Amino acid sequence: MSHEADIHAELYRHVQNAIDDGFRPHGVNYTNATNEVNVSNGYADLVVEVDNEPFLVVEAKRDPVSNPSRDINPYSPEVVEQASSYAFKLGAPYFATYNGKRCVVYNTWERKRLMERKSRAYKVDSVPEFAQDLLSEVAGLESNNVDWDPSDEAFITRLDTFHTRLQSEFLDSLHQRLTNDEDFEKKYLRWVADQGWSERFDESEARVHNDFTAQSAYLLMNKLVFYKTLENADAYEPPEIELESLVDPGTRRAVFDELMDKIDFEAIYEQDEIFDSLPLTNTAQLEVQELLTELDDYDLDQLGGGDVIGDIYEGIIPEEERHELGQYYTPEPVTELITNLVVRSPDDTVLDPSVGSGGFLLAAYDQLKRLKEAMSLPATHQGLLNQMYGVDINRFPAHLSALNLALKDLSSETTDTGVIVEDFFNIRPGDERLAEAESAGTEGSGETFDIPRKVNAIIGNPPYIENDEIAEDVNCRGHMDRVGADLNRDSDIYSYFFTHSTEFLEEGGRLGFITSNKWLAIRYGVGLKQFLRENYRIKAVVKPQKRVFKGQLVPTCITILEKDKNPTRRDETVTKFMLVRERLNPEKIINILETDHDADILYEEDGFRLATKKQRDLDPEQKWTRYLFAPSEFWTLYNHSKMAKLKTISEDIGRGIGDTTGADHYFYLDEEEMEEWNIEDRFSPKAAKSITQFDGLEFNSQDSEIHYLDLYNFAEDYLHSDKSPPSEYREEVQRAEQEYINTLDDDEETPPHLSETEITVMAGLKDEGYPRTYEYLIWGVKEGVHTGKQCARRKYWFAVDDIPTTQLVAPKNIRGRPFFPTLTEPMPLGNTLYRVNLKNDEYRPVIAGFLNSNVGKMFFELQGTSVRGGLVELRSYELKDFSVIDPDELTNDEQQRIEEAFEEVKNVDVHEDEAPEKMLELDRAVLAPFGLEEKAEKIMEIATSLSQSRQLEQEFEVPVASDGEGGQGQIQDLSGSERIDGQVGLDQY
Ligand SMILES: C[S@@+](CC[C@H](N)C(=O)[O-])C[C@H]1O[C@@H](n2cnc3c(N)ncnc32)[C@H](O)[C@@H]1O
């Protein structure tokens, strides 16, 4: 690490260079920079001049000589005081403290205490860039083009700095303890194992040490900050704390025990043996002392009621770690929106089953208070807290919510915050064990609290943990029978938060969650959709188009439900699907959602779009994302009488996956393998194995370089001919099998033997004069291909099945833009392709034309399922229900136009966007029968952007409808029936 002198010399050089290069940001005329300027009581490290007058003083002081390896703390009162005094004496209006990594700028004339001073903090990655930034930022402050950091942000930065520095001291303490204290080492390793981090530890001890000390430093910091807050608050009189007693973990414990005794707040001061076991180094003591002094003057109350503690936590605990716990803290507009829709009466009891840092309960606190005040009911701090319950599996976040809730009102004492540390799936309403659960509340009296049997409102942001990452000991399916739910086994964890919460909710009570929006579209959501339909009135699904969380990984939606036993009322509920394109404005959204609307309308304007459906028409099997995303043209077509489901005009649909070999590497051979084995032509036809083989829309054997081992017909014929191959050939086959068995280890089970039939047919191949194919099968047996699960199950391990002819091919999944090739001769299909055989082959060009037009591509994107890796999958039920144009409903001219347009595009390269004009003509031809010809360009754009956003795994930006039919500001009919009269005035928004 460089010396103090080097640090400011480097900054000086780059500042001077920028000034020499004529850098004059915001019209501020920088004239010079000087290194080491003599001031009456010492030397200022760097002085920057404007119009030849001192303007900015930078102090790059380092720590005491006793510990030269540490950076200075840019917030250290000593350093700030020194820099401020130089600037004052020189008459420079700004000064900054700087340690090579961080820099904080202050105003010289604001002679306030440190924590109250305006400041602006920077992290420095590259000094040359920072030199310019510094000049530009200070000039911006001077010309009012740059603002000082908001006070809470400055406070968080200050705490973040403290945390970083304390953590680095704790790392030293940790290393020392691990080296000198075997008992401690054992405890530490046990803790690592308990976290499930043993593997991580093996990979990188340093990373685990780092995470551990980050948490230790964080916990101690919380304790100190909270202590100071209480000290300043009227309702409390905490005993005094001496720095010396904090140094040693033992005496520190005694201090916190005393605090707990006197003022409760068990959640914060509770013993956490392993985290509390690091002594404070000398430097750490200095840091703590400085922080305590600064906090003397700081009023945490002034930070407003927001989730400051959550912000601090987000800033400090590494993102990856938070992700593992599914911890993302919910932004205020979301908590406010959900809470205000769900908590509706001043007496409501409220539960957040995954409370995190308590964002939702904070919003509920405000909402209950408002509701009470509006009715002139008393609203005491503890009274409000008594109506709220929170659960979190993790001590950290639960700790934060207890803190946040207590901070809501520091003028009254908090005795209990109703937050418990438990796995939500381990508790039941009124459960006995609940009373024993470790409390993160603040009661010190030993009293326990119960979640009542039922609450009126459930709100929250359940963790997003994928099905295969759900911890083994989380019993998320245990409640299924009790609530009559049957969720698919591959559901992600948030689905179970819906069902389990239902146990806790009063009839008529509401539930509002923000979760991943996967359940709306993906197969596993069917069970959940069914459950919601049978237990709730589904009031609204709101989808913020913009990501609402920092670091958010999955697209989300907000669901608002009302528990209702009455099936008629449920069926008659008009569900609102709202896509919000702008920043969430809770009030506006609530207004729209709380107004009555008729069912089956689609309304759009710049900021949002709204589609409504009667709950009874919401089919759990279908993708509800369509109501959010599908453009109005989709609905016009989807409901049109000239459309049909693919299954009604085809037979034998989807059977293509039947060509399952069980050993693709053996049954498919490329040209090189064919050269090596030289299998007789009769048994090695060309095959269509996967969609990647197709370049054009028409395909035949000439286009393929892949062969397929096809022995089914031979085998059947040979067997029925009653021929009998010579016994020496049969023995040869058996010897090959024995050779394979000999390769097995003693403890491996002997696989089932080749059947007599198989031996006969194999030997028959040689006898009939097909030695090449025979050799290939012998090799297969020696390699044990015949013992594979699927092969062993078949009549002949080497013969898959008869190969039906096919006309149209549909991909099971595709990464690029979707397309549907046609085969001009029968070919075996690989198991990533489906067969589509139309009842009437004459319709093939029309159907292929529709499917390969941009309309077909749009339907593929909206009817298929997006899966990880940017692919779109078409499941077999989706293929069967695929909407296509119905040739029977078209005039001859209409059919002919589509056929001709398709003829023009079928040879273009499907991977290139070739011939857009010809494609557009196909689109027009397909749209003409619906009177939508002029929408061709728009649909092309939508299909392209749907596909692009899916490939990039980004959310699809639904284009705002322009004017005209179904356009902006107009209401469109979603039902396919006649327009409904008397629409409730949506245009008021
Ligand atoms: C997305 S965060 C909630 C954020 C919170 N609503 C807020 O705004 O602060 C999800 C929380 O669920 C917790 N969690 C994960 N699994 C849980 C379980 N089985 N029971 C209860 N809480 C759980 C995590 O510890 C995390 O704090």
The ligand as an SDF file (V2000), in Angstrom:
LIG
                    3D

 27 29  0  0  0  0  0  0  0  0999 V2000
  -37.9390  -11.3070   -0.0060 C   0  0  0  0  0  0  0  0  0  0  0  0
  -37.5610  -11.3400    1.6920 S   0  0  0  0  0  0  0  0  0  0  0  0
  -38.8340  -10.4500    2.4500 C   0  0  0  0  0  0  0  0  0  0  0  0
  -38.6000   -9.0240    2.4150 C   0  0  0  0  0  0  0  0  0  0  0  0
  -39.5200   -8.2490    3.3030 C   0  0  0  0  0  0  0  0  0  0  0  0
  -40.8800   -8.3280    2.9060 N   0  0  0  0  0  0  0  0  0  0  0  0
  -39.0730   -6.8090    3.3540 C   0  0  0  0  0  0  0  0  0  0  0  0
  -39.5420   -6.0050    2.6030 O   0  0  0  0  0  0  0  0  0  0  0  0
  -38.1940   -6.5430    4.1290 O   0  0  0  0  0  0  0  0  0  0  0  0
  -37.9620  -12.9650    2.1060 C   0  0  0  0  0  0  0  0  0  0  0  0
  -37.7160  -13.3080    3.5450 C   0  0  0  0  0  0  0  0  0  0  0  0
  -38.2200  -14.6080    3.7730 O   0  0  0  0  0  0  0  0  0  0  0  0
  -37.3990  -15.2550    4.7190 C   0  0  0  0  0  0  0  0  0  0  0  0
  -37.6450  -16.6860    4.6050 N   0  0  0  0  0  0  0  0  0  0  0  0
  -37.1110  -17.5850    3.7500 C   0  0  0  0  0  0  0  0  0  0  0  0
  -37.6340  -18.8030    3.9750 N   0  0  0  0  0  0  0  0  0  0  0  0
  -38.5410  -18.6760    4.9700 C   0  0  0  0  0  0  0  0  0  0  0  0
  -39.4170  -19.5840    5.6530 C   0  0  0  0  0  0  0  0  0  0  0  0
  -39.4530  -20.8640    5.3270 N   0  0  0  0  0  0  0  0  0  0  0  0
  -40.1940  -19.0910    6.6550 N   0  0  0  0  0  0  0  0  0  0  0  0
  -40.1730  -17.7870    6.9750 C   0  0  0  0  0  0  0  0  0  0  0  0
  -39.3560  -16.8960    6.3810 N   0  0  0  0  0  0  0  0  0  0  0  0
  -38.5550  -17.3290    5.3860 C   0  0  0  0  0  0  0  0  0  0  0  0
  -36.0030  -14.7900    4.3790 C   0  0  0  0  0  0  0  0  0  0  0  0
  -35.1400  -14.8690    5.4930 O   0  0  0  0  0  0  0  0  0  0  0  0
  -36.2530  -13.3320    3.9380 C   0  0  0  0  0  0  0  0  0  0  0  0
  -36.0320  -12.4290    4.9730 O   0  0  0  0  0  0  0  0  0  0  0  0
  1  2  1  0
  2  3  1  0
  2 10  1  0
  3  4  1  0
  4  5  1  0
  5  6  1  0
  5  7  1  0
  7  8  2  0
  7  9  1  0
 10 11  1  0
 11 12  1  0
 11 26  1  0
 12 13  1  0
 13 14  1  0
 13 24  1  0
 14 15  1  0
 14 23  1  0
 15 16  2  0
 16 17  1  0
 17 18  1  0
 17 23  2  0
 18 19  1  0
 18 20  2  0
 20 21  1  0
 21 22  2  0
 22 23  1  0
 24 25  1  0
 24 26  1  0
 26 27  1  0
M  CHG  2   2   1   9  -1
M  END
$$$$
